[in-house]
Amino acid sequence: MESARKLKEHYLFSEDDERNLARLGSWMEAEKLRVGDELYRYILSVPAIAPYLEENEGARKRHRAALGNWFSGLFRGTYDQGYFLSLQRIGSTHVRIGLKGHYVNAAMNLVRGLCHEIVLAHAGESEEQIALIKSVDKILDMNLDVMTGSYREAELRKVFLSYRLDELLLRFADRFSFALKLILVIALMGISLAVVGLFVSDVISLFQHRTAHEVLGALGSLLIIWVMVELMENEIRQLRGGRFKIQVFLGVALVALIRELLISSLEHAASQKQLAILAGIVSLGVVYWLISRAEPNRGGDLP
């Protein structure tokens, strides 16, 4: 809430307004019970407001007394920081019980009309009456400003907490995703070492037996090493903020099918199986080619 001084400055609330309101004090005090009855009758007549009032008669009497004290305070001529803090507490109570700000505005409009009637009844048609009504409007507007400010602050707190929670979840998800990528890179490193070991084993077997089977086995292991290199580079690129490349995974599938075709040719597998593998290779090759032509148009990778 702004300070009392700034609030008065913003509403052009002067010492003359304070004197005008203090002068209205005796008139308004004489009408306090009538205003309280009208206001309470309005409150009870609105089904949306009535549930917020306790059914206990003692509680209702205290509530009516509180309304009367608030109304009297409008015309005491003292509008310091303590006065506006008391209004803020009233607004906070409305927020706490869940009363919508719309009904506070409607009730204030009723009070405004009653105050205008009282001023007109006592001051008549004169320049003084206009000045008195302006002062009444200013103090009621300031009251409404402070009370409804509690609603704005409550909404801002909700938005702020939601924003902080969202940011926390997103930050955690981002770090969790980064950790998974690191785990993936480490796993790829382990698998790559295993594939290198397989390639070395195939090469040793090649020199020992020198058959076509060992040659194709070593070639298949070499292709897998190439795929692992591509996968590693793709993950490192992503960790550095680069784009995800679907081509790499198509390359993995292509290599797997090529290796399967080589092995099946040595094992003299059925021609239908080889034709199916060959069809898969051609299909993946076409998709790989189409994506490789489209990739440059999406912009370069980040370093």
Legacy VTK file of the C-alpha trace (Angstrom):
# vtk DataFile Version 3.0
C-alpha trace
ASCII
DATASET POLYDATA
POINTS 303 float
0.000 0.000 0.000
1.190 3.506 -0.796
1.829 5.967 2.010
-1.038 8.165 3.190
0.736 11.260 1.830
1.126 9.845 -1.676
-2.425 8.520 -1.731
-3.767 11.953 -0.835
-1.600 13.566 -3.505
-2.877 11.204 -6.177
-6.507 11.951 -5.286
-5.856 15.697 -4.800
-7.127 15.288 -1.254
-6.385 18.578 0.528
-6.809 20.052 3.993
-10.000 21.659 2.710
-11.361 18.172 2.031
-10.446 17.137 5.572
-12.281 20.147 6.970
-15.304 19.459 4.750
-15.540 15.874 5.951
-15.080 16.884 9.577
-17.915 19.365 9.148
-20.136 16.578 7.786
-19.404 14.484 10.878
-22.416 15.621 12.910
-24.832 15.186 9.982
-23.510 11.740 9.130
-23.411 10.582 12.752
-27.099 11.385 13.079
-27.779 9.208 10.026
-25.355 6.416 10.923
-27.987 3.947 12.088
-30.093 4.494 8.949
-27.067 4.051 6.691
-26.079 0.926 8.612
-29.590 -0.516 8.258
-29.669 0.222 4.524
-26.242 -1.260 4.013
-27.007 -4.357 6.051
-30.360 -4.794 4.288
-28.507 -4.711 0.967
-25.937 -7.238 2.194
-28.620 -9.680 3.325
-30.588 -9.234 0.099
-27.729 -10.422 -2.103
-27.600 -14.258 -2.001
-23.945 -14.265 -3.010
-22.961 -12.136 0.023
-25.267 -13.477 2.731
-23.388 -16.810 3.167
-20.307 -14.884 4.309
-22.178 -13.592 7.371
-22.278 -15.811 10.385
-25.715 -16.898 11.542
-24.775 -16.161 15.157
-26.674 -13.037 16.215
-23.788 -11.827 18.350
-21.426 -12.045 15.388
-23.877 -10.092 13.252
-24.119 -7.366 15.874
-20.345 -7.076 15.947
-20.297 -6.890 12.178
-22.886 -4.107 12.166
-20.929 -2.257 14.836
-17.794 -2.569 12.687
-19.654 -1.129 9.706
-20.825 1.761 11.885
-17.294 2.475 13.103
-15.992 2.454 9.533
-18.736 4.888 8.457
-18.027 7.230 11.372
-14.317 7.132 10.530
-15.038 8.596 7.111
-15.949 11.916 8.745
-13.597 12.211 11.712
-11.166 14.410 9.779
-8.131 12.229 10.602
-6.643 10.420 7.612
-3.167 9.363 8.598
-1.195 6.196 7.875
-2.970 4.343 10.685
-6.341 5.092 9.117
-5.376 3.624 5.764
-3.732 0.607 7.385
-7.053 -0.158 9.077
-8.708 -0.062 5.648
-6.072 -2.454 4.338
-6.921 -4.883 7.146
-10.595 -4.699 6.141
-9.663 -5.520 2.545
-7.452 -8.399 3.674
-10.372 -9.807 5.686
-12.566 -9.698 2.573
-9.896 -11.564 0.616
-9.445 -14.126 3.395
-13.156 -15.006 3.565
-13.356 -15.160 -0.241
-15.690 -12.183 -0.793
-15.386 -10.943 -4.382
-14.240 -7.368 -4.914
-17.303 -6.756 -7.099
-19.566 -6.781 -4.027
-17.310 -4.367 -2.166
-17.610 -1.946 -5.093
-21.399 -2.381 -5.172
-21.728 -1.749 -1.423
-19.506 1.336 -1.702
-21.750 2.644 -4.453
-24.744 2.297 -2.111
-22.931 4.221 0.645
-21.981 6.921 -1.854
-25.612 7.429 -2.859
-26.763 7.635 0.781
-24.028 10.156 1.610
-25.048 12.320 -1.337
-28.649 12.276 -0.123
-27.593 13.407 3.359
-25.443 16.224 1.981
-28.255 17.429 -0.277
-30.731 17.329 2.613
-28.553 19.539 4.830
-26.563 21.746 2.440
-29.169 22.302 -0.246
-28.324 23.609 -3.706
-25.138 25.646 -3.274
-21.443 25.784 -4.146
-20.751 24.468 -0.664
-22.826 21.374 -1.417
-20.729 20.657 -4.522
-17.491 20.961 -2.517
-18.840 18.687 0.215
-19.903 16.016 -2.295
-16.484 16.162 -3.984
-14.799 15.586 -0.622
-17.136 12.666 0.109
-16.347 11.116 -3.285
-12.612 11.450 -2.709
-12.600 9.728 0.684
-14.867 6.932 -0.578
-12.663 6.438 -3.650
-9.553 6.258 -1.466
-11.275 3.745 0.795
-12.207 1.631 -2.204
-8.691 1.931 -3.613
-7.048 0.644 -0.434
-9.582 -2.131 0.156
-9.495 -3.461 -3.404
-5.699 -3.129 -3.361
-5.707 -6.165 -1.095
-7.331 -8.130 -3.911
-4.645 -7.006 -6.358
-1.910 -7.978 -3.941
-3.516 -11.396 -3.373
-3.697 -11.994 -7.143
-0.084 -10.883 -7.600
1.007 -13.275 -4.857
-0.781 -16.126 -6.642
0.813 -15.213 -9.967
4.219 -14.785 -8.344
4.033 -18.145 -6.575
2.823 -19.826 -9.762
5.661 -18.215 -11.702
8.236 -19.271 -9.129
6.869 -22.831 -9.087
6.864 -22.998 -12.885
10.416 -21.694 -13.034
11.534 -24.200 -10.405
9.949 -27.125 -12.251
11.336 -26.013 -15.601
14.808 -25.524 -14.134
14.687 -28.979 -12.537
13.387 -30.556 -15.773
16.127 -28.836 -17.764
18.854 -30.069 -15.425
17.328 -33.540 -15.304
17.256 -33.662 -19.110
20.883 -32.510 -19.241
21.849 -35.215 -16.741
20.099 -37.861 -18.869
22.019 -36.652 -21.906
25.271 -36.951 -19.998
24.331 -40.481 -18.943
23.541 -41.262 -22.587
26.941 -39.967 -23.711
28.695 -42.040 -21.044
26.688 -45.115 -22.117
27.605 -44.478 -25.752
31.258 -44.249 -24.744
31.008 -47.619 -22.994
29.267 -49.234 -25.958
31.803 -47.691 -28.334
34.655 -49.248 -26.388
32.861 -52.603 -26.554
32.400 -52.221 -30.330
36.083 -51.321 -30.724
36.895 -54.509 -28.800
34.604 -56.455 -31.169
36.341 -54.886 -34.179
39.763 -55.804 -32.811
38.531 -59.364 -32.231
37.193 -59.515 -35.798
40.481 -58.209 -37.224
42.460 -60.790 -35.229
40.101 -63.508 -36.479
40.523 -62.182 -40.023
44.295 -62.549 -39.902
43.970 -65.999 -38.384
41.391 -67.468 -40.782
41.411 -65.087 -43.780
37.929 -65.991 -44.939
35.143 -63.872 -46.415
33.090 -64.328 -43.268
35.765 -62.664 -41.136
36.163 -59.861 -43.685
32.452 -59.080 -43.646
32.367 -59.401 -39.856
35.196 -56.872 -39.497
33.496 -54.594 -42.038
30.214 -54.793 -40.112
32.005 -53.915 -36.849
33.679 -50.985 -38.610
30.291 -49.710 -39.792
28.984 -49.913 -36.229
31.978 -47.860 -35.024
31.113 -45.239 -37.634
27.528 -45.175 -36.354
28.702 -44.811 -32.740
30.904 -41.880 -33.757
27.900 -40.205 -35.389
25.734 -40.819 -32.321
28.419 -39.410 -30.027
28.823 -36.297 -32.171
25.054 -35.804 -32.280
24.727 -35.991 -28.486
27.697 -33.662 -27.956
26.146 -31.231 -30.434
22.888 -31.289 -28.467
24.691 -30.734 -25.174
26.232 -27.624 -26.709
22.832 -26.360 -27.826
22.813 -27.688 -31.373
19.931 -29.189 -33.337
18.729 -32.734 -33.046
19.545 -34.724 -36.241
17.181 -37.508 -37.186
19.612 -38.518 -39.929
21.894 -40.105 -37.373
19.227 -42.555 -36.262
18.303 -43.341 -39.847
21.994 -44.049 -40.373
21.944 -46.491 -37.459
19.012 -48.339 -39.010
20.712 -48.384 -42.419
23.939 -49.784 -41.010
22.042 -52.445 -39.062
20.229 -53.552 -42.232
23.406 -53.498 -44.324
25.189 -55.617 -41.720
22.216 -58.005 -41.638
22.311 -58.253 -45.454
26.012 -59.071 -45.414
25.565 -61.759 -42.766
22.524 -63.266 -44.518
24.444 -63.456 -47.791
27.149 -65.528 -46.098
24.618 -67.767 -44.429
22.815 -68.321 -47.754
19.543 -67.134 -46.283
16.333 -67.330 -48.264
16.100 -64.878 -51.135
12.798 -63.526 -49.756
14.582 -62.434 -46.563
17.365 -60.771 -48.511
14.848 -59.008 -50.749
12.978 -57.739 -47.669
16.210 -56.436 -46.158
17.180 -54.833 -49.458
13.742 -53.150 -49.715
14.196 -51.796 -46.207
17.624 -50.419 -47.112
16.249 -48.709 -50.237
13.318 -47.193 -48.301
15.521 -45.886 -45.510
17.999 -44.606 -48.079
15.322 -42.587 -49.839
14.100 -41.127 -46.512
17.701 -40.361 -45.495
18.313 -38.584 -48.797
15.113 -36.523 -48.535
15.890 -35.447 -44.961
19.517 -34.621 -45.846
18.240 -32.276 -48.582
15.781 -30.612 -46.201
18.197 -30.235 -43.243
20.340 -27.399 -44.735
17.216 -25.253 -45.167
16.597 -25.335 -41.388
19.727 -23.398 -40.572
23.131 -24.356 -39.343
23.995 -26.011 -36.069
25.138 -24.057 -33.071
28.792 -24.435 -32.180
LINES 1 304
303 0 1 2 3 4 5 6 7 8 9 10 11 12 13 14 15 16 17 18 19 20 21 22 23 24 25 26 27 28 29 30 31 32 33 34 35 36 37 38 39 40 41 42 43 44 45 46 47 48 49 50 51 52 53 54 55 56 57 58 59 60 61 62 63 64 65 66 67 68 69 70 71 72 73 74 75 76 77 78 79 80 81 82 83 84 85 86 87 88 89 90 91 92 93 94 95 96 97 98 99 100 101 102 103 104 105 106 107 108 109 110 111 112 113 114 115 116 117 118 119 120 121 122 123 124 125 126 127 128 129 130 131 132 133 134 135 136 137 138 139 140 141 142 143 144 145 146 147 148 149 150 151 152 153 154 155 156 157 158 159 160 161 162 163 164 165 166 167 168 169 170 171 172 173 174 175 176 177 178 179 180 181 182 183 184 185 186 187 188 189 190 191 192 193 194 195 196 197 198 199 200 201 202 203 204 205 206 207 208 209 210 211 212 213 214 215 216 217 218 219 220 221 222 223 224 225 226 227 228 229 230 231 232 233 234 235 236 237 238 239 240 241 242 243 244 245 246 247 248 249 250 251 252 253 254 255 256 257 258 259 260 261 262 263 264 265 266 267 268 269 270 271 272 273 274 275 276 277 278 279 280 281 282 283 284 285 286 287 288 289 290 291 292 293 294 295 296 297 298 299 300 301 302
